[in-house]
Amino acid sequence: RDLTRKTDELRERVDALVEEQLKADLPAAWESARQDRDAKAKLLDEGRRNYAFYLSGGCDEPSFGGTVECADEEQGELIAS
């Protein structure tokens, strides 16, 4: 139960970072989705799939790490087109 709570808290912190990044990368889309619950959920889901986040080893706080595609390229992963 405690593990689930910690996971939920981490998800909330990551979602807040996703929102910040979406506001910066797609301001018009974010603005139009703010009042539409379904559109906002869809945009957040897209951000979760496309953005990479890393946990700090010292404080276990997530930080933005760019896009998943870019992170995969840096790790030597092949990107499927």
ZIWORA-V827287 format. One line per field, one symbol per residue. psi: psi as a letter, one per 30 degrees, with the letter a starting at -180 (. if undefined). A space follows every 50 residues. Layout:
psi=???
//
This chain:
psi=eeeeeeeeeeeeeeeeeeeeeeeeeieeeeeffefjeeeeeeeeeeeeff kkkkkkfeghkkkkgaleeeeeeffgkkkk.
//
